[in-house]
Amino acid sequence: MEAKAKVQFVRISPRKVKIVLDLVRGKKVADAAAILKHTPKAASEYVYKLVKSAAANAENNFGMDPEKLYVSECYVCPGPTLKRMMPRAKGSGDRILKRTSHITLVVKEKEVK
């Protein structure tokens, strides 16, 4: 049994989000939330909200125990890229790529053996 949370079209580069996701993959939900709360990265705010949302989904929709939850998988996919122009010398222009991300986070209940 697993619970999922997803956020789409986040205006941050997938490369930056991946660094933050690597910090919480495989951790307990409480530990992941504590790590994200004290990580000075722009993406940590989005991932923190996702962890909280996935934990709430697991508890309310599937009746899982919040103490046994851990982040089983988390990944980021690139969303659509906004293309903008930046004026440069001699009347030319450079293309600025404003990247977006789709972030997915899955939590599962730890099996007791």
C-alpha positions in Angstrom: 0.0 0.0 0.0 1.4 3.4 -0.9 0.2 7.0 -0.9 1.3 9.6 -3.5 1.5 13.3 -3.6 2.4 15.3 -6.7 3.0 19.0 -7.6 3.2 20.1 -11.2 4.4 23.2 -13.0 6.7 24.4 -10.2 8.9 27.3 -11.4 12.2 25.8 -10.4 14.7 23.8 -12.4 14.5 20.0 -12.1 18.3 19.8 -11.6 17.9 21.9 -8.4 15.0 19.8 -7.1 16.9 16.6 -7.6 19.5 17.6 -5.1 16.9 18.1 -2.4 15.0 14.9 -3.3 18.3 12.9 -2.8 18.4 14.1 0.8 15.1 12.5 1.8 14.8 9.4 -0.3 14.4 6.3 2.0 14.1 8.4 5.2 11.2 8.2 7.7 8.6 10.9 7.1 9.4 12.7 10.4 13.2 12.7 9.6 12.6 13.9 6.1 10.4 16.8 7.3 13.1 17.8 9.8 15.8 17.7 7.2 13.8 19.8 4.7 12.9 22.3 7.4 16.5 23.1 7.9 17.8 22.9 4.3 18.6 26.3 2.8 17.6 25.4 -0.8 14.7 26.9 -2.8 13.3 23.5 -3.6 13.1 22.3 0.0 9.9 24.3 0.6 8.1 22.5 -2.2 9.4 19.1 -1.2 8.5 19.8 2.5 4.9 20.5 1.5 4.8 17.3 -0.6 6.1 15.1 2.2 3.4 16.6 4.5 0.7 16.1 1.8 1.7 12.5 1.1 1.7 11.6 4.8 -1.8 13.2 5.2 -3.0 11.2 2.2 -1.6 8.0 3.6 -3.3 8.6 7.0 -6.7 9.9 5.8 -7.3 8.0 2.6 -5.6 4.7 3.4 -5.6 4.5 7.2 -1.8 4.0 7.5 0.1 4.6 10.7 1.9 7.9 10.5 4.8 6.6 12.7 5.6 3.8 10.2 5.7 5.9 7.1 8.8 6.4 5.0 9.6 8.1 1.6 9.8 5.0 -0.7 10.3 6.9 -3.9 10.6 10.5 -5.1 11.5 11.8 -8.5 11.3 15.0 -10.6 10.4 15.3 -14.3 10.9 18.4 -16.4 7.8 20.4 -17.2 7.3 22.8 -20.0 10.1 25.4 -20.5 9.2 29.1 -20.7 11.3 30.8 -23.4 12.2 34.4 -22.9 14.6 36.8 -24.6 17.4 38.9 -23.0 18.6 41.9 -25.0 22.4 41.7 -25.8 24.9 43.8 -27.6 24.5 45.1 -31.2 20.7 44.5 -31.3 20.9 40.8 -30.8 19.2 38.7 -28.2 19.9 35.6 -26.1 17.3 33.0 -25.2 16.6 32.6 -21.5 15.1 29.2 -20.5 12.9 29.3 -17.5 12.5 25.6 -16.6 9.6 24.1 -14.7 9.3 20.8 -12.8 6.8 18.1 -12.0 7.7 16.5 -8.6 6.2 13.2 -7.4 6.7 11.7 -3.9 5.5 8.3 -2.7 5.3 7.1 1.0 4.8 3.6 2.2 4.4 1.9 5.5 7.4 0.1 6.9 6.9 -3.7 7.2 7.5 -5.1 10.6 9.2 -8.5 10.5 
